[in-house]
Amino acid sequence: MKILIVSGAPRRDGYTEELARLFAEGATAAGAAAETVRLAERDVRPCRGCFACWTRADGRCAQRDDMDELLPRTLASDALVLATPVYFYSFSALLKAFIERLLPASLPFIDTSSPAGLERNTPRDPSLGPKRAVLIAAGAHRDPLLLDGLVGTFETICHGISAERAGVLLRPESFLLDFDAGKAAGGQSVRDAFGAAGRELATAGRVSVRTEEEASTPLTRDLALFASHARTYWEIARGRSGAFDRDAIRDAAAADPRILVPELAARLDPEAAGDLEAVIQLDVTDDPEGGFHLCIVRGACTAHRGRHDRPDTTLTLDTEALVKLLHQKIDARAAVALGQIRIAGDRSLFPRMGRLFSRP
């Protein structure tokens, strides 16, 4: 099988590129001939609406750019994979321009004989063109429903080019794939799903529903937590001067208590907590908001900003010590002995924290 993957991602180190690469590796491992075209490195101009391709006998586009090469390659493929970041709930401009420039593959005459009962333009040569199409879309929001418009457009495009909808791989909250917590929560299974999708297209001709669902696995528990994490991520990004630096932002976010403390709360072991009801204050000396407090009730834990009026235990420490404590990269007893962590109130809770919580 010849698979042409067309990437509309402007950034080579972006999430769309990573997921498209995993898909290509899976397809290649299964014996397919998979090649990727990066539109950011090509000259593909938007359609000018001149209709030269419909009025000239040879059907050739009036513009001379890289579509002279890419259109024949598309028509020679067995499967077309459209990979795009989600920009304002739709395709990237790069990919949209490519899609528009597929127009010379059709004639202006209306075909009403399609199995779906919808009208479409008549194919110039029905023997040419991919018979299957797959969508890969990576977005920042959490809710897959925000991608419905993009998916609907993709399905209409499939109908228009006479290709079977062979898979839709949506990756919401894609930036969380950078983090260890995200990998633990399902990030690795997400990556595995994109590789599996490539193998399935190469061997079965389509991506299974199960693999589509695994590709969209949520990496946060709820919308409120996702919104909080996203706000912290972009506050860090906006606080840095210069261009967007994915690696630097990831490293800073991975050491930010605003993300770590809520993740710690989510990792309370209900069996270890038993019937414990307690408030643990994390009094962070260099935090203008006073740190955080954890409320443990009936086997569940919630995290809150600021100081609690009546904590059972108070740990006083700076941000560096807190991050090391949460990542379990500090000897807790030694830190107390050295004064890096000060304890007030019920001192028995502090030694239990290692059993109550797993690493965030």
HELIX and SHEET records of a PDB file:
HELIX    1   1 TYR A   15  ALA A   29  1                                  15    
HELIX    2   2 LEU A   39  GLU A   41  5                                   3    
HELIX    3   3 ALA A   52  THR A   55  1                                   4    
HELIX    4   4 MET A   67  LEU A   75  1                                   9    
HELIX    5   5 ALA A   93  GLU A  100  1                                   8    
HELIX    6   6 LEU A  103  ALA A  105  5                                   3    
HELIX    7   7 PRO A  144  LEU A  147  5                                   4    
HELIX    8   8 ASP A  148  GLY A  160  1                                  13    
HELIX    9   9 SER A  174  ASP A  178  5                                   5    
HELIX   10  10 ASP A  180  GLY A  182  1                                   3    
HELIX   11  11 LYS A  183  GLY A  187  3                                   5    
HELIX   12  12 GLN A  188  ALA A  204  1                                  17    
HELIX   13  13 VAL A  209  ALA A  215  1                                   7    
HELIX   14  14 LEU A  223  ARG A  238  1                                  16    
HELIX   15  15 ARG A  246  ALA A  254  1                                   9    
HELIX   16  16 PRO A  257  ALA A  266  1                                  10    
HELIX   17  17 PRO A  270  ALA A  273  1                                   4    
HELIX   18  18 THR A  319  LEU A  326  1                                   8    
HELIX   19  19 ALA A  332  ALA A  337  1                                   6    
HELIX   20  20 LEU A  349  LEU A  356  1                                   8    
SHEET    1   A 5 ALA A  33  ARG A  38  0                                        
SHEET    2   A 5 LYS A   2  SER A   7  1                                        
SHEET    3   A 5 ALA A  79  PRO A  85  1                                        
SHEET    4   A 5 ARG A 132  ALA A 138  1                                        
SHEET    5   A 5 GLU A 164  ARG A 171  1                                        
SHEET    1   B 2 SER A 106  ASP A 111  0                                        
SHEET    2   B 2 ARG A 120  PRO A 123 -1                                        
SHEET    1   C 5 ALA A 300  ARG A 305  0                                        
SHEET    2   C 5 PHE A 292  VAL A 297 -1                                        
SHEET    3   C 5 ALA A 278  VAL A 284 -1                                        
SHEET    4   C 5 THR A 313  LEU A 317  1                                        
SHEET    5   C 5 ARG A 342  GLY A 345 -1                                        
END                                                                             
